[in-house]
Amino acid sequence: MSDTQAYTQDAEASFGDYVALLKPRVMSLVVFTAMVGVLVAPVPVHPFLAMTAILFIALGAGASGALNMWWDADIDVIMKRTAGRPIPAGKVHPREALGFGLALSGIAVVMLALATNLLAAGLLAFTIFFYAVVYSMWLKRSTPQNIVIGGAAGAFPPMIGWAAVTGGVSVESVLMFMLIFMWTPPHFWALALFMNSDYSKAGVPMLTVTHGKKVTRNHILVYTIALVPFAIGAGFTSIGGPLYLAVSAVLNAGFLWGAWRIWQRDEVQAEADKYAVEKQVFKFSLLYLFLHFGAFLAEAALKPYGLGGW
Amino acid sequence: MAFRAEHEMHKRRLGRNVGLGLVLVAFVALVFGLTVVKVMNLGEMQAFDHVVRPEMIPVEEGPSQ
């Protein structure tokens, strides 16, 4: 919760501080996955409309980031990683961030509706609501499963991109959603195993703290196994193809192998090599998601030459 | 009379104003572009009420009766 009395605004914000409120690093992932959602859709779209759709999906995601920073200002000031954010640093007033986030959310949703269709705009509005209210306000501080359900917010962009072009939701867009949704927990928990974060000091329940690292290792393996059918399954739809399936098979084998190795280790082994395996799997998980969406894109790019798809 | 030295805060304000100005110009350009694309995709209709006019679709000349 934000307590406006707790923050003194001693420095004036620069343009960059407002950009920082939008979480540009998260936005870059949103731009990439939304772009794939737009480009793999089986309907031709004017390039200008495609660009506009991606821009406003990213802006909506950024706006939800600003709302998240407004709400979490009290814990951001406690944690070292987030203490430099514009609100805890005293550069932007919490209420200003709230106004900024709300205004940009409205602009992004209305502009996406005008540029494309109401379904895409509705999905974007729901994503912003989900991240700001369901994840930030409700789940983040109440359950160690916070990132499992919160991961849905990050999974929506390709689905919104697809809806912006086709005007609908289909098995392809649901599988793209599920791919990110199921990937998020093992990705973040691998990070949580080796990051010495101060979440507990801030009162945020993280699985590694509330249930211990052994349980976290079990969770990583189970969620990775559950992820595989969605990743492979997408290969048999209209956005997949032989190339995607080959890439996906290799990546899933790698991710499963990594999750298995994490599961087999205990803390003594992990401390001994400074969490080498956990760090390796975390890095691999980034590559996993990037290459899956890259493979979707490659299938779509090869289609005009009669090579992509089935 | 000497001018006062410019405070760092003024530089920051200038940066913020220029940044916002550029964002607004880009937004205007975007809405304009969007309008052009949308209007060009409308097809056979007249601008005053944006209703499709089937009579505007060129009819192929049939054999004269």
Contacts between the chains, C-beta under 8 A, distances in Angstrom:
chain1	res1	chain2	res2	distance
A	12	B	9	5.5
A	12	B	12	5.6
A	12	B	13	7.0
A	13	B	12	7.7
A	13	B	16	7.2
A	14	B	12	4.8
A	14	B	15	5.8
A	14	B	16	6.2
A	15	B	15	5.2
A	15	B	16	4.8
A	15	B	18	7.8
A	15	B	19	3.5
A	15	B	20	7.4
A	18	B	16	7.8
A	46	B	37	5.4
A	46	B	41	7.2
A	48	B	33	5.5
A	48	B	34	7.1
A	48	B	37	4.9
A	49	B	34	7.6
A	49	B	37	6.1
A	52	B	30	6.5
A	52	B	33	7.8
A	52	B	34	6.0
A	55	B	30	7.6
A	114	B	34	7.3
A	115	B	34	5.7
